[in-house]
Structures are given as C-alpha cells and as structure tokens.
C-alpha cells in the first residue's frame, strides 16, 4: 500500500483552509459544483479550454483526490482534449514507482487486458485504490496508445527519509536523485502545514520526506524529456494528488526551479455547494460533487 503523508480530502479542521491560502494570484473565485473555472479570466471553462491554454507548456498537472471517481473522469477528459488538439501526450503517474516502468508499455500498446495490467503493474501494492475508478484514464491511454511514465521514487525511500532524514538514503539511492533537495520554499511548507490540519510536523524529517516525494517525481518527469528526442509538441500530463501541485508549489515548483519551465496546473476539489477557493490554487479549478465514501 502507498505511503500517505498528505490527507486525501482537502477539508478544513482547526487550521487554515488549504483551498484558501494567500499564495500566488490574489483573490478568490466561486466555482459551482460540476464547473471548471479559469482563475485568470474568472470565466467558466471546458476541457477544450484547458487544452488550448496548454499550448506552449510541456507539463500539465491535474491534481486529484485519490478516491474521487469524477476527478479521474476529468483527468481522462483533459488527456483526450490534448490529444484532440494534436499534442503528443505522455501521462506521468504518482501511482507507479520507477521500478514498475517496464510493465507500463504493454498496456499502452494493447498487449494487456485490464486484469493482466493490474497484476503486471502490481497495482494493489503500488497504489491500492480501486482500479475501476482510475480505469477511465487507462482506457483513454490505451485508446490513443499514449506512453506512460512511472514518476514516483520507491516508497521505502520516502519511509527512510521520514525516519532518518536524507542520511537515511544509501549512496546509490542519492545518486538517482537531484544533487540538492531544496528545503527553502516557505510557500510549499505553508501548504504542507495547512494540509496537515495546521499542525507542523512533529519531526523535520516528515517534511523532508514530502520534499523528496515531490522532488523525485519532478526529477523523473524532467529526465523523461532529457533522455528522449521529445519535441515542443510533447506534453506530459501529471496525474497526482492535489497536494503535490496546488498553488504551483509541489512537483510544478520543482520543475520550474530546475528548468525554468512553468506547468499548467488544474486543481480539482469537491464540494456539496459552490466552492470559494483561492485564485492561486491553480490555473483552472474543477469542483466535483461530494460523494459518500464507502465504509472501510
């Protein structure tokens, strides 16, 4: 099962509301349930508008609540819209760790059935959330034969840093990461604390683990373009939890810091009524309806 540091559902406890932090673009926007809003123009938008806005971008981050089926349907729709715009789409997943990369291409090429893919990609241990709620994404990928990238670092690396800091990694592991795991982004730290209910972590190593997580996924995404002759028409859609990219402070920040390239950010939240969110949370905001989660 996956390591979980950030909460699945962005909900306010006694701490600051993660959806309304004073970071980035000033002001708030009200988004109706089922609606997409462009936080720059404040107007309603469609997935076609998102795909058009992605012109010139090599990275599009679409942040989810992991267990929300409508978020995954929206991610699939964004991928479809980018394909329809003529982009060469690659899909990067938080859900898969780097060692699983070799098991992903057969799905894209139509060589696996869904049951085979679930087994060969080690879905249950890699992620553990029901495959069926993610199926719209994978069916879209197979339909258009899109490459997939396993973005995440091995989960035992994150656990090791959470317990013992970066010193908990072996020399071999450190060689597979950026030379610097930058800890000086105060906006990111504020987002992290808000997602933790306003409570700073009891150990600095917990925050270091979160930075490793984001930095590792950004590193994988960057290396994809460095190691391939991918032209400017290629765009990577990054599928990850919203906490890894809201306010442009997660994976997207790490990509920007290393390459100078901005990421188009689509933040997805849920609400039972029109949601008031910070305009800085993303370039686009989608509000899915609140749904009753099955009891565990």
C-alpha positions as CSV (number, residue, x, y, z in Angstrom):
1,X,0.0,0.0,0.0
2,X,1.1,3.5,-0.7
3,X,2.8,5.8,1.9
4,X,0.3,8.5,2.8
5,X,1.6,11.8,4.3
6,X,-0.9,14.3,2.8
7,X,-4.7,13.9,3.5
8,X,-6.8,12.5,0.8
9,X,-9.6,15.1,1.2
10,X,-8.9,18.8,1.4
11,X,-11.0,19.8,4.3
12,X,-10.6,22.4,6.9
13,X,-10.0,21.4,10.5
14,X,-8.9,23.9,13.1
15,X,-6.1,25.0,10.9
16,X,-6.1,27.2,7.7
17,X,-8.3,26.1,4.8
18,X,-5.8,24.6,2.3
19,X,-8.1,25.8,-0.5
20,X,-7.9,29.4,0.6
21,X,-4.2,30.2,1.3
22,X,-2.8,33.7,0.3
23,X,-0.3,32.3,-2.1
24,X,0.1,33.3,-5.8
25,X,-2.6,35.0,-7.7
26,X,-4.6,37.2,-5.3
27,X,-8.3,37.0,-4.6
28,X,-10.8,34.2,-4.6
29,X,-13.2,32.6,-7.2
30,X,-16.5,30.9,-6.7
31,X,-16.9,27.6,-8.6
32,X,-20.2,25.8,-8.9
33,X,-20.4,22.1,-8.5
34,X,-19.6,20.4,-11.7
35,X,-18.0,23.5,-13.1
36,X,-14.5,24.4,-14.3
37,X,-13.2,28.0,-13.8
38,X,-10.3,29.8,-15.3
39,X,-8.7,31.6,-12.4
40,X,-7.1,34.2,-14.6
41,X,-10.2,35.3,-16.5
42,X,-12.6,34.2,-13.8
43,X,-14.8,32.7,-16.5
44,X,-16.2,29.2,-16.9
45,X,-14.1,26.8,-18.9
46,X,-14.1,23.4,-20.6
47,X,-11.5,20.7,-21.1
48,X,-11.0,22.1,-24.6
49,X,-10.1,25.5,-23.0
50,X,-7.6,23.7,-20.7
51,X,-6.1,22.0,-23.7
52,X,-5.8,25.3,-25.6
53,X,-4.3,27.0,-22.6
54,X,-1.7,24.3,-22.5
55,X,-0.2,25.5,-25.8
56,X,3.5,26.1,-25.2
57,X,3.6,24.1,-22.0
58,X,5.4,20.8,-21.7
59,X,3.8,19.9,-18.3
60,X,0.2,19.9,-17.3
61,X,-0.5,19.0,-13.6
62,X,-4.0,17.7,-12.9
63,X,-4.3,17.2,-9.1
64,X,-6.9,14.8,-7.7
65,X,-8.4,13.5,-4.5
66,X,-7.3,9.9,-5.0
67,X,-10.7,8.2,-4.2
68,X,-13.0,10.5,-6.2
69,X,-14.2,8.9,-9.4
70,X,-15.2,12.2,-11.0
71,X,-11.7,13.5,-10.7
72,X,-10.4,10.6,-12.7
73,X,-13.0,11.1,-15.3
74,X,-11.9,14.7,-15.6
75,X,-8.3,13.7,-15.9
76,X,-9.2,11.3,-18.7
77,X,-11.2,14.2,-20.4
78,X,-8.2,16.5,-20.2
79,X,-5.9,13.9,-21.8
80,X,-8.5,13.3,-24.5
81,X,-8.7,17.1,-25.2
82,X,-5.0,17.4,-25.5
83,X,-4.9,14.5,-28.0
84,X,-7.7,16.2,-30.0
85,X,-5.5,19.4,-30.1
86,X,-2.8,17.4,-31.8
87,X,-0.4,17.2,-28.9
88,X,1.9,14.3,-28.4
89,X,0.7,13.3,-24.9
90,X,2.6,11.4,-22.3
91,X,1.0,10.5,-19.0
92,X,3.1,10.6,-15.8
93,X,1.7,8.8,-12.7
94,X,2.3,9.3,-9.0
95,X,0.7,5.9,-8.6
96,X,3.6,4.0,-10.0
97,X,7.2,3.9,-8.8
98,X,10.2,3.9,-11.1
99,X,10.9,0.1,-10.9
100,X,7.5,-0.6,-12.5
101,X,8.2,1.4,-15.6
102,X,8.9,-1.7,-17.7
103,X,5.4,-3.0,-17.0
104,X,3.6,0.0,-18.4
105,X,4.2,0.0,-22.2
106,X,2.4,-3.3,-22.9
107,X,-0.8,-1.7,-21.7
108,X,-0.4,1.4,-23.9
109,X,0.3,-1.0,-26.8
110,X,-2.9,-3.0,-26.2
111,X,-1.0,-6.2,-25.2
112,X,-2.5,-6.5,-21.7
113,X,-6.1,-7.0,-20.7
114,X,-7.2,-5.0,-17.7
115,X,-6.8,-8.0,-15.3
116,X,-3.3,-8.6,-16.7
117,X,-2.3,-5.0,-16.3
118,X,-3.5,-4.9,-12.7
119,X,-1.2,-7.9,-12.0
120,X,1.8,-6.9,-14.1
121,X,1.9,-3.3,-12.8
122,X,1.5,-4.6,-9.2
123,X,-1.4,-2.1,-8.9
124,X,-2.6,-3.3,-5.5
125,X,0.8,-2.9,-3.8
126,X,1.8,0.1,-5.9
127,X,-1.3,2.1,-5.1
128,X,-4.2,0.1,-3.6
129,X,-7.1,2.4,-4.5
130,X,-9.8,0.6,-6.6
131,X,-8.5,0.2,-10.2
132,X,-12.0,0.8,-11.6
133,X,-12.1,4.4,-10.5
134,X,-8.9,5.0,-12.4
135,X,-10.0,2.9,-15.4
136,X,-11.2,5.9,-17.5
137,X,-7.6,7.3,-17.5
138,X,-6.1,3.9,-18.5
139,X,-8.7,3.3,-21.2
140,X,-8.1,6.7,-22.7
141,X,-4.4,5.9,-22.7
142,X,-4.8,2.6,-24.4
143,X,-7.3,4.0,-27.0
144,X,-4.7,6.6,-28.1
145,X,-1.6,4.4,-27.4
146,X,-0.1,7.0,-25.2
147,X,3.2,6.4,-23.3
148,X,3.1,6.3,-19.6
149,X,5.8,7.3,-17.0
150,X,6.2,5.9,-13.5
151,X,7.0,9.1,-11.7
152,X,7.4,8.1,-8.1
153,X,10.5,7.1,-6.2
154,X,10.4,3.8,-4.4
155,X,8.2,4.1,-1.3
156,X,10.9,2.7,1.0
157,X,13.0,5.8,0.1
158,X,10.2,8.1,1.4
159,X,9.9,6.0,4.6
160,X,13.7,6.1,5.1
161,X,13.8,9.9,4.8
162,X,10.7,10.2,7.1
163,X,12.6,8.3,9.8
164,X,16.2,9.4,9.4
165,X,16.3,12.4,7.0
166,X,18.4,12.3,3.8
167,X,21.1,10.5,5.7
168,X,18.7,7.5,5.7
169,X,19.2,7.1,2.0
170,X,22.1,5.0,0.6
171,X,24.8,6.5,-1.6
172,X,23.3,4.6,-4.5
173,X,19.9,6.0,-3.9
174,X,21.2,9.5,-3.6
175,X,22.9,9.2,-7.0
176,X,19.4,8.7,-8.5
177,X,18.1,12.0,-7.1
178,X,18.9,15.6,-7.8
179,X,22.1,16.9,-6.1
180,X,20.0,19.2,-4.0
181,X,16.7,18.5,-2.3
182,X,15.8,22.1,-1.7
183,X,14.0,22.9,1.7
184,X,13.8,26.7,1.4
185,X,10.4,27.1,-0.2
186,X,8.3,28.7,2.6
187,X,5.1,28.7,0.5
188,X,5.4,25.0,0.0
189,X,5.9,24.5,3.7
190,X,2.8,26.6,4.4
191,X,0.7,24.4,2.0
192,X,2.1,21.3,3.7
193,X,1.2,22.5,7.2
194,X,-2.3,23.5,6.1
195,X,-2.8,20.1,4.6
196,X,-1.7,18.6,8.0
197,X,-4.6,20.5,9.6
198,X,-2.5,23.4,10.7
199,X,-0.2,21.3,12.8
200,X,3.5,21.5,11.9
201,X,5.1,18.0,11.7
202,X,6.5,16.6,14.9
203,X,9.7,15.9,13.1
204,X,11.6,17.9,10.4
205,X,12.1,14.6,8.6
206,X,8.4,14.3,7.8
207,X,8.6,17.5,5.8
208,X,11.9,16.3,4.2
209,X,10.1,13.1,3.1
210,X,7.4,15.2,1.4
211,X,10.1,17.3,-0.4
212,X,11.8,14.0,-1.5
213,X,8.4,12.8,-2.8
214,X,7.8,16.0,-4.9
215,X,11.4,16.4,-6.0
216,X,11.7,12.7,-7.0
217,X,8.6,12.9,-9.2
218,X,9.7,16.2,-10.8
219,X,13.1,14.6,-11.4
220,X,11.6,11.6,-13.2
221,X,9.4,14.0,-15.4
222,X,12.4,16.1,-16.3
223,X,14.6,13.1,-17.1
224,X,11.9,11.8,-19.5
225,X,12.4,14.9,-21.7
226,X,16.2,14.9,-21.2
227,X,16.5,11.2,-22.3
228,X,14.2,11.4,-25.4
229,X,14.1,13.4,-28.5
230,X,10.7,14.9,-27.5
231,X,9.8,18.0,-29.4
232,X,7.9,21.0,-28.1
233,X,4.6,19.4,-29.2
234,X,5.1,16.8,-26.5
235,X,3.2,17.4,-23.3
236,X,3.3,15.3,-20.1
237,X,0.0,15.2,-18.1
238,X,1.0,14.6,-14.5
239,X,-1.6,12.6,-12.5
240,X,-1.1,13.1,-8.8
241,X,-2.7,14.1,-5.6
242,X,-3.6,17.8,-5.5
243,X,-1.3,18.3,-2.5
244,X,1.6,17.6,-4.9
245,X,0.9,20.7,-7.0
246,X,-1.6,23.1,-5.6
247,X,-0.5,26.8,-5.7
248,X,2.3,25.7,-8.0
249,X,4.4,24.6,-5.0
250,X,4.9,20.9,-5.4
251,X,6.1,18.9,-8.4
252,X,5.5,22.0,-10.6
253,X,7.7,24.2,-8.4
254,X,10.5,21.7,-8.6
255,X,10.3,21.5,-12.4
256,X,10.3,25.3,-12.6
257,X,13.3,25.7,-10.2
258,X,15.4,23.3,-12.2
259,X,14.3,24.0,-15.8
260,X,12.7,27.4,-15.8
261,X,9.6,25.8,-17.3
262,X,6.1,26.6,-16.0
263,X,3.5,24.0,-15.5
264,X,-0.2,24.5,-16.3
265,X,-2.0,23.5,-13.1
266,X,-5.5,22.1,-12.9
267,X,-6.7,21.8,-9.2
268,X,-9.6,19.5,-8.5
269,X,-11.6,19.7,-5.3
270,X,-15.0,18.6,-4.2
271,X,-18.0,20.3,-2.6
272,X,-21.7,19.9,-2.0
273,X,-22.2,23.6,-2.9
274,X,-20.4,26.3,-4.8
275,X,-16.9,26.4,-3.5
276,X,-14.9,29.6,-2.8
277,X,-11.3,28.9,-3.4
278,X,-8.1,31.0,-3.8
279,X,-7.3,32.0,-7.4
280,X,-3.7,31.0,-6.7
281,X,-4.6,27.3,-6.2
282,X,-4.2,26.6,-9.9
283,X,-4.7,28.0,-13.4
284,X,-8.0,26.1,-13.6
285,X,-10.3,24.8,-10.8
286,X,-12.8,21.9,-11.2
287,X,-15.3,21.2,-8.4
288,X,-16.7,17.7,-8.3
289,X,-19.7,16.9,-6.2
290,X,-19.1,15.5,-2.7
291,X,-19.9,11.8,-2.7
292,X,-20.5,9.3,0.1
293,X,-17.4,7.2,0.6
294,X,-17.7,3.5,1.3
295,X,-17.1,2.5,4.9
296,X,-13.8,0.7,5.4
